[in-house]
Amino acid sequence: MKLILALVAALISLPATSADYSEQKELYMANQAGGDVVLTLEPCAIEEARKLGFENRTYATVAGGKIQEEGCWISPSINGAPNVPGMTIIPLVNVWYSGIILPFEQNLFTPQPNTVAVKGNI
């Protein structure tokens, strides 16, 4: 839920005068394929993922922007998480692709597509 609020806040804060950003509805994280993992506000269309609580659509692209994988995502709330001495709670985005759930740190996603792949992601 926090990521959805952050995504909405990021979208609202983008300059309305820029044609490139006025319709922004996605967050991006570079992947090893030279593309991005893209989080959208569109509803998840995959029944199996929706049954597991994944609410929104995600997709992964390769270099050039071609969609390689469709999936769904959710960002679990950290409200009420126990305070354990010596441990830090890291807000995550859980991405569901073909029955596999991949966790990513929320701070890896940005409002702009990445142009350089980051080693170690997807």
Secondary structure, 3 states (H helix, E strand, C coil): CHHHHHHHHHHHHCCCCCCCCCCCCEEEEECCCCCEEEEEEEECCCHHHHHCCCCEEEEEECCCCCEEEEEEEECCCCCCCCCCCCCCCCCEEEEEECCEEEEEEHHHCECCCCCCCCCCCC
